[in-house]
Amino acid sequence: MIDALGKIMRLTEKTAAVPTDLIWRLSVEQYHAMIQAGILTDDDPVELLEGWLVVKLPKNPPHRVATRLVRTEIEERLPSGWYTDSQEPITTADSEPEPDVVVVRGETRQYLARHPGPEDIALVVEVADTTLQRDRTSKKRTYARAGILVYWIVNLGDRVIEVYTQPSTLGDQPDYTQKQEYGPSDLVPLVIEEVEVGTIPVQSLLP
């Protein structure tokens, strides 16, 4: 069954048009049931965004390097009671994204029975090269809808850090109402629960 799912996904990526008929959206609970039943495994490159199974794109070397740089720089400045994770699931009401870096309250053994949720998270970071459009649209909506206070996009193409704050669910779509960009000569503030706990040279976050 698992091999068949992979073949279907590969075939779909090559040949399928966007359907015009109504299609079924998964709940987080249904997504978890598919994982527990072995229908989806760690080998399946998908994540749940806004109820849809979305294929995760392959990572190139600069993406891998930037992810590690970001995690290291943030870890060095975190106050007690917080830790970083990398490319692991977080659970919201309708999604289960796997951010490149996330700052989580507490310590990792607290989350043996569940993944961290929005109430546990101070910051999510996506490293963007080929994923920039997705990170600025469905990922940003997902994090804003969940009320995550700070969202960074490490924009490798433009060599800037896009910092989004003040999430809002007013209007047609969730979004962040504030955006600021930091270039290679700038210092980006690291904010945990609305308190600046340090600054990071943008140059140290870029490969």
N, C-alpha and C positions, 0 to 999 in steps of 0.2 A: 504493500500500500504506500509506504514512504517513497520507494523508488518511483512508483507511478505518479505520485504527487509532484516529485521533482521534474519528471518528464513533461507533465502537463504544464508546470510553471514555465519551463524553458520554451515549450512550443507556443504558449500563450504570449510570451515576451516577443517572439518573432513574428507571429501571424495575426494576433487578435486585434480587432479594432475596439475602440471604446464602445461598450454596449449602449444602445438607445433605450432598451427596455429597463424596467425597474430591476435592480439587483439587490441581493441580500447583504445587509450589513451585520457584522459580528458584534456581539457584546463582549466586554472584557471576560465575563464568566464563560462564554462559549469559546473564546480564544484559549483560556486556561484549560478548559476541558479537552481541547484538541491537543494541547501540549501533554497533559496527563495521560491521554490515550495513546500517545506516541505518533499521532498523525503529523504533528510538527515536532521537529527536534532541533538541536543546536546546529545541525548541518543545513537546515533550511534558512536561507538568507532573507527572512521577512521580519517585519515588526508591524504592530497594530497601530494605525493612525486614523483617528476619527471614525473608527468602525471598519476600516478597510485594511486588508492585508497588503502591505506595501513592500516591494522588493528592496532590500538594502544594496546599495551600489558597492562595488569593490573599492578598496582603499589603496591609494598609491603611496610611495615612500614619504613624500612631504606631509601627507595627511597623518601617517603614523608618527612621524617625528614631531609634528606640531601637537598632536594629542598628548604625547609624553611630556613635552615642554610645558604645556598648559597645566597638566596635572601636577608636575613637580613644583612649578612656581606658586600655584595656589596652595599646595600642601605646606610649603614653608611659611605661609602667613596665616594659616587658619588658627583661630582661638580654640581653646580646649572645648570639647563637646561636639566637635564637627570632624568629618573625615571626607575624603574624596573617593569616588568610584569612577570607573571608566568603561564605557560601552556595555553597561549592564542595565536591565530593565528597571523602569519606574512605572508605577500604575496610577493612571488618572481615571476619571469616570468613563471615558470612552476610548482610551488609548493605552498602549504600553510601549512607548518609545524606548530606545536605548541610546541616550545621549553620549557623545564622545567623552565628556567629563561632567560630573555632577557633584555638588557639595551637599552632604547629607548630615542630618542631626544624629548625634549619639555615636554608637560604634556598630560595626558590621554584624555582630552576633545578635543584635536586637531584631534583625530582619530574617530570621530563620523560617518564620511562618508566612511571611508576605514580603513583597517588594516595597521599597520606600514609596510613599505617596506625596502629594503636593504639600501637605502639612509638615513633612519631614525635610523639605528641600529649600535651600537658600539660593542656589544658582544652578542653572543648566548651561552647558557650553556645547555648541556644535562647531566642528572644524569643517569649513566649506571650501571645496574646490569644484568638483563636478556636481555637488549636492546643493549649491548655493540657492537655486530657485526653490527647491523643496524646503530648505532651512528658513527661507524668508516667507514661506506661505503655510503649508500644512503643519510644519513643525512649530512655527511661531504661533499659529492659531491654537494648536494643542496646548502649548505651555501657557499662553495667555488665558485660555478657557479654564485651565486648572488653577489659575491664580498664582503661579510661580512668579516671585517678585522681580527676579533679574534673569535675563537671558542674553548670553553672548553668542555672536557668530564670529569666529576667527576666519575672516575672509582672506584666504591665501592669495587669490588672484589680485586683489587690490591692495593687499598687505595692510589691512586695517582691522581693528576690532570694532564690531558693531555692538553697542550695548543698548538693550531694550529694557525699559522699566515701566512701572505703573500699568499693570495689566487691567484690561477693561472688558467686560462682556456686554456693554451697551452697544446699540446699533445692530447692523445686520450680521457682523462676524466679530468674534473675539479678536482683540489686538492689543498691542502695547501702545500707550499714548505718548511715550517719550522715547526718542532714539538719539544716541550720540555716537560719533565715530572718533576713534583714537588711532592716530598714525604712528609710524615707527619711532618718531622722536618724542612721543607722548608717554605719560604714565596713566594706566587705566586703574581706576579705584576698584578694590575688592570690597564689596558691601555684603554684609551678613545681617539679615533681619534689620535693614535700614541703618546699620552702623558701619561706617568705613573702618575696616580693620587693617588696611594696608593699601599700598599701591604697587603696581607691577609695570616695569618698562615693557612697552609693547614689543620692542625689538627682541626681548628675551622669550616671547611667545611665538615668534615666527621662525620657520626653518631657514 
